[in-house]
């Protein structure tokens, strides 16, 4: 078979137009009419998300504006653009591997290829990216001139986001853009090295134009999930969450040679320039190699105030894969190096001692085993003594569950002040039938762990929870089981609380931990509504539940300021996964609640810095302050966690908000 090599062919446009036709004809190959005529990029892009030339061979002319590991961007010179603001003047040329020297930034080039619309297989509802795909040995890049000025970047403005449509930036796809001022909403991410307790930066973070509020996960079914769900689309009452299209994904090191940008949430970036791309269901700016941006306003963790001698505090801390340096032969767990485990002990101990002010009870989520948790307790106690402070005498409590990786829930209880009456696990043997495989499997991978404790004359029961994650929630194969398990876990726990309250209406109960769901319905499930006794109406959720509680529980998240309602950040969305649910008997003691900002707002690269307390986990810590007596305590300044409002009233309504 004859193979034609014209990858680096450099000739005049006239020769190329005629010569290629002759060469291909001699080879017995055909060339489409589209490839014989240069098409304006704006004509190929069109006004819609899908090109009118999809799957056709075309030729384009333009200036190379950016290079990546898999291709390059080409944009029409400013003097050759059309007058239509709704058509993009740029396109990504996909080469699969790093492009050659012909695609040097500033070169005016002629490129042939096939127009394709790319979307990841795992995101069928995602917007497609219009690309020009080059086939090696068939398509070519020809340099017309070098050192050309780059097209002037579009200055992004708040008006570009006014429509609030998830495709609103399609008109700039592939084009050079600049932002005068951005506010970071989610810090720089990274690739975690679990073994060594470190992370390498990936240079990716999220931001909004200055003046646009921070985006939060809102009630309803995510619009991308809604589009892909045929059942949901038949129900007009299912609420839809718009996916916060005002969010911009920033890929600081995607362009070849561009350095990573390390930022915390709330930092401000000025004069950032790059090309507009799309990925992970968000429009993205691939930052220019020579971007003249500046960064200011990086934040740091702040200590919480200690409770008064008439108060106590309870914390819920997801430690994120807290594995030790000992190989447990009973499970296939991650094994941390001695140096890596020492680093984690150092950071977590410092966080609990200096920033959380040694809570009286700490519900610990994602810990390997009792020995691991005891080593943390010993570290905290010894470091307090070494600092010539009173020994808190933390004791560790943990009972193994069913999790395949060996992570469990436990407690650190300050026995210098707290009397432990009983610690017990429940629901470990509960099973249900897998909806597709039809086999019987465990309901609770990490069964709830309860501790009955007393501080002075006040006794209460706190339950540490780690419910099923969202992993597989939208996967066609796994979703039926994941959704069923999440619903059944919520119902099981709600029934347990209901029976407990019925047996003893005066028992003070708290459910804390990582519930892996929002404080509202996501249109598919309402886990927290089920647990508080206030589930979403059946017509507004795909998988409804009954009201299983009376009286209801109160979610303390509902009582704090809107801009403080987050414990976790995912793809730029601030959201609550860690909750504090309390019954009426416990609510009489409530003094304040909030989240200690120690992790979510900080770059992954901080994880390996032993001199920083931040980023020992990916979750912030939920902290509740309570009065020992149920009588209201009036003080000039009651303690409250960072970012929380004024302490909520000690007494309130019996129904959750």
Rosetta blueprint (number, residue, H / E / L):
1 X L
2 X L
3 X L
4 X L
5 X L
6 X L
7 X L
8 X L
9 X L
10 X L
11 X L
12 X L
13 X H
14 X H
15 X H
16 X H
17 X H
18 X H
19 X H
20 X H
21 X H
22 X H
23 X H
24 X H
25 X H
26 X H
27 X L
28 X L
29 X L
30 X L
31 X L
32 X L
33 X H
34 X H
35 X H
36 X H
37 X L
38 X E
39 X L
40 X L
41 X H
42 X H
43 X H
44 X H
45 X H
46 X L
47 X L
48 X L
49 X L
50 X L
51 X L
52 X L
53 X L
54 X L
55 X L
56 X L
57 X E
58 X E
59 X E
60 X E
61 X E
62 X E
63 X E
64 X E
65 X E
66 X E
67 X E
68 X L
69 X L
70 X L
71 X E
72 X E
73 X E
74 X E
75 X E
76 X L
77 X L
78 X H
79 X H
80 X H
81 X L
82 X L
83 X L
84 X L
85 X L
86 X L
87 X L
88 X L
89 X L
90 X E
91 X E
92 X E
93 X E
94 X E
95 X L
96 X L
97 X L
98 X L
99 X L
100 X L
101 X H
102 X H
103 X H
104 X L
105 X L
106 X L
107 X L
108 X E
109 X E
110 X E
111 X E
112 X E
113 X E
114 X E
115 X E
116 X E
117 X E
118 X E
119 X L
120 X L
121 X L
122 X L
123 X L
124 X L
125 X L
126 X L
127 X L
128 X L
129 X E
130 X E
131 X E
132 X E
133 X E
134 X L
135 X L
136 X L
137 X L
138 X L
139 X L
140 X L
141 X E
142 X E
143 X E
144 X E
145 X E
146 X L
147 X L
148 X L
149 X L
150 X L
151 X L
152 X L
153 X L
154 X E
155 X E
156 X L
157 X L
158 X H
159 X H
160 X H
161 X H
162 X L
163 X L
164 X L
165 X L
166 X L
167 X L
168 X L
169 X L
170 X H
171 X H
172 X H
173 X L
174 X L
175 X L
176 X E
177 X E
178 X E
179 X E
180 X E
181 X E
182 X E
183 X E
184 X E
185 X E
186 X E
187 X L
188 X L
189 X L
190 X E
191 X E
192 X E
193 X E
194 X H
195 X H
196 X H
197 X L
198 X E
199 X E
200 X E
201 X E
202 X L
203 X L
204 X E
205 X E
206 X E
207 X E
208 X E
209 X E
210 X L
211 X L
212 X L
213 X L
214 X L
215 X L
216 X E
217 X L
218 X L
219 X L
220 X L
221 X E
222 X E
223 X H
224 X H
225 X H
226 X H
227 X H
228 X H
229 X L
230 X L
231 X L
232 X H
233 X H
234 X H
235 X L
236 X L
237 X L
238 X L
239 X L
240 X E
241 X E
242 X L
243 X L
244 X L
245 X L
246 X L
247 X L
248 X E
249 X E
250 X E
251 X E
252 X L
253 X L
254 X L
255 X L
256 X L
257 X L
258 X L
259 X L
260 X L
261 X L
262 X L
263 X L
264 X L
265 X L
266 X L
267 X L
268 X E
269 X E
270 X E
271 X E
272 X E
273 X E
274 X E
275 X E
276 X E
277 X E
278 X E
279 X E
280 X L
281 X L
282 X E
283 X E
284 X E
285 X E
286 X E
287 X E
288 X L
289 X L
290 X L
291 X L
292 X L
293 X L
294 X E
295 X E
296 X E
297 X L
298 X L
299 X L
300 X L
301 X L
302 X L
303 X L
304 X L
305 X L
306 X L
307 X L
308 X L
309 X L
310 X L
311 X E
312 X E
313 X E
314 X E
315 X E
316 X E
317 X E
318 X E
319 X E
320 X E
321 X E
322 X E
323 X L
324 X L
325 X L
326 X L
327 X L
328 X L
329 X L
330 X L
331 X L
332 X L
333 X L
334 X L
335 X L
336 X L
337 X L
338 X H
339 X H
340 X H
341 X H
342 X H
343 X H
344 X H
345 X H
346 X H
347 X H
348 X H
349 X H
350 X H
351 X H
352 X H
353 X H
354 X H
355 X H
356 X L
357 X L
358 X L
359 X L
360 X L
361 X E
362 X E
363 X E
364 X E
365 X E
366 X E
367 X E
368 X L
369 X L
370 X H
371 X H
372 X H
373 X H
374 X H
375 X H
376 X H
377 X H
378 X H
379 X H
380 X H
381 X H
382 X H
383 X H
384 X H
385 X H
386 X H
387 X L
388 X L
389 X L
390 X L
391 X L
392 X L
393 X L
394 X E
395 X E
396 X E
397 X E
398 X E
399 X L
400 X L
401 X L
402 X L
403 X L
404 X L
405 X L
406 X L
407 X L
408 X E
409 X E
410 X E
411 X E
412 X E
413 X E
414 X E
415 X L
416 X L
417 X L
418 X L
419 X E
420 X E
421 X E
422 X E
423 X E
424 X E
425 X E
426 X E
427 X L
428 X L
429 X L
430 X L
431 X E
432 X E
433 X E
434 X L
435 X L
436 X L
437 X L
438 X L
439 X L
440 X E
441 X E
442 X E
443 X L
444 X L
445 X L
446 X L
447 X L
448 X E
449 X E
450 X E
451 X E
452 X E
453 X E
454 X E
455 X E
456 X L
457 X L
458 X E
459 X E
460 X E
461 X E
462 X E
463 X E
464 X E
465 X E
466 X E
467 X L
468 X L
469 X L
470 X L
471 X L
472 X L
473 X L
474 X L
475 X L
476 X L
477 X L
478 X L
479 X H
480 X H
481 X H
482 X H
483 X H
484 X H
485 X H
486 X H
487 X H
488 X H
489 X H
490 X H
491 X H
492 X H
493 X H
494 X H
495 X H
496 X H
497 X H
498 X H
499 X H
500 X H
501 X H
502 X H
503 X H
504 X L
505 X L
506 X L
507 X L
508 X L
509 X E
510 X E
511 X E
512 X E
513 X E
514 X E
515 X L
516 X L
517 X L
518 X L
519 X L
520 X L
521 X L
522 X L
523 X L
524 X L
525 X L
526 X L
527 X H
528 X H
529 X H
530 X H
531 X H
532 X H
533 X L
534 X L
535 X L
536 X L
537 X L
538 X H
539 X H
540 X H
541 X L
542 X L
543 X L
544 X L
545 X L
546 X L
547 X L
548 X L
549 X L
550 X L
551 X L
552 X L
553 X L
554 X E
555 X E
556 X H
557 X H
558 X H
559 X H
560 X L
561 X L
562 X H
563 X H
564 X H
565 X L
566 X L
567 X L
568 X E
569 X E
570 X E
571 X L
572 X L
573 X E
574 X E
575 X E
576 X L
577 X L
578 X E
579 X E
580 X E
581 X E
582 X E
583 X L
584 X H
585 X H
586 X H
587 X H
588 X L
589 X L
590 X E
591 X E
592 X E
593 X E
594 X E
595 X E
596 X E
597 X L
598 X L
599 X L
600 X L
601 X L
602 X L
603 X L
604 X H
605 X H
606 X H
607 X H
608 X H
609 X L
610 X L
611 X L
612 X L
613 X L
614 X L
615 X L
616 X L
617 X L
618 X L
619 X L
620 X L
621 X E
622 X E
623 X E
624 X E
625 X E
626 X E
627 X E
628 X L
629 X L
630 X L
631 X L
632 X L
633 X L
634 X L
635 X L
636 X L
637 X L
638 X L
639 X L
640 X L
641 X L
642 X L
643 X L
644 X L
645 X L
646 X L
647 X L
648 X L
649 X L
650 X L
651 X L
652 X L
653 X L
654 X L
655 X L
656 X L
657 X L
